[in-house]
Amino acid sequence: MGLLIFKAPKYKVFNYQPRYYNERKEELDEIIDRAKRQEAGEYKPGDYIRGGFKRARISSHKKGNRAETIIKWIGIVSAVALILAVFYFAKVFEAVMDKLC
């Protein structure tokens, strides 16, 4: 019949949001830690490789692709050239029309 005595518990979700995250400070702390460990004589194989893919992925997004940059510059230069050509030909057209009339 469907008599429910107990209610099913709701799902509990852990939602932690830090107030402030300083990526540059974290990277600096990591570099200082690595230097201190190297001075102390600790050696771990692959220590410099660890996290390299993540750093490369982040830096590649910041830099952008060389082809994209070239295409953007070509677009900007062509837009400026088009605007200058329109102004130049407008003046030439105006001068021709003045001579005809």
PyMOL commands that set and color helices and strands:
alter all, ss='L'
color gray80, all
select helices_A, chain A and resi 23-40+52-63+66-100
alter helices_A, ss='H'
color red, helices_A
deselect
rebuild
show_as cartoon
